[in-house]
């Protein structure tokens, strides 16, 4: 017997994100973007109908090196690169920092959900506005008082560090104030907001049935 019902093709609406009460500012078959009223927070859902361009490996060190090299090309740096299971799917969580001109940072938290023939990438971009450097200054003073960092001729010794390889010094390095343990001190800081948005998406994302038929990207 022939079936007259074709399987639904995977598309950008095959996943659903929680509602953050932001306005849609961009919508197409490959991207839907929402922005807040101040235009300082942008959340996007991206669908790539081609094989992913990330390494097909379970080696987290290789993945971190790939993302580090990529973001270093725009003078950015990594704060987090982790693989995990998002419901029934492999996923990569990344958080990057990218310098703004004339000052401040852009924090970009992303979830990549790769499959053999396509991928979804969810991004939360939060820009540092008006409060540039406040978090850094307060935590640097705290760590100096606790003797966890020191002053030297180059500034604060031990302040800047790659989160996974202390021997590296390329790009814009993470500083100690950007550790997640300090987010509760600065609930409105863009890095805190980016982390919280991505966490909310991880906890509330919904996948349509057609996504479950896709083949995993990573080697098992």
VEXDREN-2710 file (C-alpha; in Angstrom, 1 decimal):
% VEXDREN-2710
k/r/px/py/pz
1/UNK/0.0/0.0/0.0
2/UNK/1.3/3.4/-0.9
3/UNK/1.3/6.2/1.6
4/UNK/0.0/9.5/0.4
5/UNK/1.5/11.3/3.4
6/UNK/5.0/12.5/3.0
7/UNK/7.3/13.0/5.9
8/UNK/7.6/16.6/7.0
9/UNK/11.0/18.1/6.0
10/UNK/13.1/19.6/8.7
11/UNK/13.1/23.4/8.6
12/UNK/13.7/26.3/10.8
13/UNK/10.3/25.8/12.5
14/UNK/11.2/22.2/13.5
15/UNK/12.4/23.6/16.9
16/UNK/10.7/26.0/19.2
17/UNK/12.3/28.4/21.7
18/UNK/10.7/29.8/24.8
19/UNK/9.1/33.2/24.5
20/UNK/11.3/36.0/25.9
21/UNK/8.7/38.7/24.9
22/UNK/11.1/40.3/22.4
23/UNK/10.1/41.6/18.9
24/UNK/11.0/39.7/15.8
25/UNK/13.5/41.8/13.8
26/UNK/14.5/39.3/11.1
27/UNK/12.6/36.3/9.7
28/UNK/13.5/34.0/6.8
29/UNK/13.8/30.3/6.0
30/UNK/17.3/30.2/7.6
31/UNK/17.1/32.7/10.5
32/UNK/14.6/34.1/12.9
33/UNK/15.9/36.9/15.2
34/UNK/14.3/38.6/18.2
35/UNK/15.6/41.8/19.8
36/UNK/14.8/43.7/23.0
37/UNK/13.6/47.3/23.0
38/UNK/17.0/48.6/23.8
39/UNK/18.6/46.7/20.9
40/UNK/21.2/45.3/23.2
41/UNK/20.0/41.7/23.3
42/UNK/19.5/39.6/20.2
43/UNK/18.3/36.0/20.2
44/UNK/18.4/34.0/17.0
45/UNK/17.4/30.6/15.7
46/UNK/19.4/29.6/12.7
47/UNK/18.9/26.6/10.4
48/UNK/21.6/25.4/8.1
49/UNK/20.4/22.9/5.5
50/UNK/24.0/21.7/4.8
51/UNK/26.4/19.4/6.7
52/UNK/28.0/21.2/9.7
53/UNK/31.4/22.7/9.3
54/UNK/32.6/21.8/12.8
55/UNK/35.0/18.8/13.4
56/UNK/33.2/15.5/13.4
57/UNK/34.8/14.2/16.6
58/UNK/34.1/13.4/20.2
59/UNK/37.5/14.9/21.2
60/UNK/36.5/18.0/23.2
61/UNK/40.1/19.3/23.0
62/UNK/39.9/19.3/19.2
63/UNK/36.5/21.0/19.3
64/UNK/37.8/23.7/21.7
65/UNK/40.8/24.3/19.5
66/UNK/38.5/24.7/16.4
67/UNK/36.3/27.2/18.2
68/UNK/39.2/29.0/19.8
69/UNK/41.0/29.5/16.4
70/UNK/37.8/30.6/14.8
71/UNK/36.9/33.3/17.3
72/UNK/40.6/34.4/17.6
73/UNK/40.3/35.5/14.0
74/UNK/38.1/38.4/15.0
75/UNK/40.2/39.1/18.2
76/UNK/37.6/37.3/20.3
77/UNK/38.1/34.7/23.0
78/UNK/36.4/31.6/24.5
79/UNK/34.7/31.6/27.8
80/UNK/33.1/28.1/27.5
81/UNK/33.1/25.3/25.0
82/UNK/31.3/22.1/26.2
83/UNK/29.5/19.2/24.6
84/UNK/26.4/17.7/26.2
85/UNK/23.2/15.9/25.6
86/UNK/20.2/18.2/24.9
87/UNK/17.2/16.0/25.4
88/UNK/18.1/13.2/23.0
89/UNK/20.5/15.1/20.8
90/UNK/24.2/15.9/20.8
91/UNK/24.9/19.6/21.3
92/UNK/27.8/22.0/21.7
93/UNK/27.5/25.0/24.1
94/UNK/29.8/27.9/23.4
95/UNK/30.3/31.3/25.0
96/UNK/32.5/33.9/23.3
97/UNK/33.6/37.4/24.1
98/UNK/34.3/39.9/21.4
99/UNK/35.7/43.5/22.0
100/UNK/33.5/46.4/20.9
101/UNK/34.7/49.8/19.8
102/UNK/35.4/52.1/21.5
103/UNK/35.0/49.9/24.6
104/UNK/33.1/47.1/26.2
105/UNK/32.4/43.5/25.1
106/UNK/29.9/41.5/23.2
107/UNK/29.0/38.2/24.8
108/UNK/27.8/35.5/22.4
109/UNK/26.3/32.3/23.9
110/UNK/25.3/29.6/21.4
111/UNK/23.9/26.1/21.2
112/UNK/24.9/24.1/18.1
113/UNK/22.8/21.0/17.4
114/UNK/24.5/19.2/14.5
115/UNK/23.2/16.4/12.4
116/UNK/24.7/14.7/9.4
117/UNK/22.8/16.8/6.8
118/UNK/21.9/19.9/8.6
119/UNK/22.2/21.8/11.9
120/UNK/20.5/24.3/14.2
121/UNK/22.4/27.1/15.9
122/UNK/20.7/29.1/18.6
123/UNK/22.5/32.4/19.6
124/UNK/22.1/34.8/22.5
125/UNK/24.1/38.0/21.9
126/UNK/24.3/40.5/24.8
127/UNK/26.1/43.7/24.4
128/UNK/27.9/45.6/27.2
129/UNK/26.3/49.0/27.4
130/UNK/27.0/51.8/30.0
131/UNK/28.3/49.3/32.6
132/UNK/31.6/48.6/30.8
133/UNK/34.3/47.4/33.2
134/UNK/32.3/47.5/36.4
135/UNK/32.2/43.7/36.9
136/UNK/35.9/43.5/36.1
137/UNK/36.9/46.2/38.5
138/UNK/34.8/44.9/41.5
139/UNK/36.0/41.3/41.1
140/UNK/39.6/42.3/40.5
141/UNK/39.6/44.3/43.8
142/UNK/38.0/41.3/45.6
143/UNK/40.6/38.8/44.2
144/UNK/43.5/41.2/45.0
145/UNK/42.3/41.5/48.6
146/UNK/42.1/37.7/48.8
147/UNK/45.6/37.4/47.3
148/UNK/44.2/35.2/44.4
149/UNK/45.8/37.6/41.8
150/UNK/48.7/39.9/42.1
151/UNK/49.8/43.2/40.6
152/UNK/52.9/43.2/38.4
153/UNK/54.4/45.3/35.6
154/UNK/51.9/44.0/33.1
155/UNK/48.8/44.6/35.3
156/UNK/47.1/41.8/37.2
157/UNK/49.1/38.6/37.3
158/UNK/46.8/35.6/36.9
159/UNK/43.8/37.7/35.9
160/UNK/43.6/36.7/32.2
161/UNK/43.5/33.0/31.4
162/UNK/42.2/30.6/28.8
163/UNK/39.6/28.5/30.5
164/UNK/41.0/25.2/29.3
165/UNK/44.7/25.9/28.6
166/UNK/46.6/28.3/30.8
167/UNK/49.6/28.2/28.5
168/UNK/47.7/29.9/25.7
169/UNK/47.6/33.7/25.3
170/UNK/45.9/34.3/21.9
171/UNK/42.9/36.4/21.2
172/UNK/41.0/38.2/23.9
173/UNK/41.4/36.0/27.0
174/UNK/38.7/35.4/29.6
175/UNK/39.3/37.2/32.8
176/UNK/38.5/35.8/36.3
177/UNK/35.4/38.1/36.7
178/UNK/33.8/36.2/33.8
179/UNK/33.6/32.9/35.8
180/UNK/30.0/31.8/36.3
181/UNK/30.4/31.9/40.0
182/UNK/30.2/35.7/39.9
183/UNK/27.0/35.9/37.8
184/UNK/24.9/36.2/41.0
185/UNK/26.8/39.4/41.9
186/UNK/25.8/41.0/38.5
187/UNK/22.4/39.8/37.4
188/UNK/22.1/42.5/34.7
189/UNK/25.6/42.1/33.3
190/UNK/25.4/40.9/29.6
191/UNK/27.4/37.8/30.3
192/UNK/25.0/36.8/33.1
193/UNK/22.1/37.5/30.8
194/UNK/23.6/35.5/27.9
195/UNK/24.2/32.5/30.2
196/UNK/20.7/32.7/31.7
197/UNK/19.0/33.0/28.2
198/UNK/20.9/29.9/26.9
199/UNK/20.0/28.0/30.1
200/UNK/16.3/28.8/29.7
201/UNK/16.5/27.7/26.1
202/UNK/18.1/24.4/27.0
203/UNK/15.4/23.8/29.6
204/UNK/12.5/24.7/27.4
205/UNK/13.4/24.0/23.8
206/UNK/10.9/21.8/21.9
207/UNK/11.7/19.5/19.0
208/UNK/9.2/18.5/16.3
209/UNK/8.9/14.8/15.3
210/UNK/10.9/15.2/12.1
211/UNK/14.0/16.2/14.0
212/UNK/14.1/12.8/15.8
213/UNK/14.5/11.1/12.4
214/UNK/17.8/12.8/11.7
215/UNK/21.1/11.0/12.0
216/UNK/23.6/12.2/14.6
217/UNK/26.6/14.1/13.4
218/UNK/29.3/13.1/15.8
219/UNK/31.1/9.8/15.6
220/UNK/30.0/7.3/18.2
END
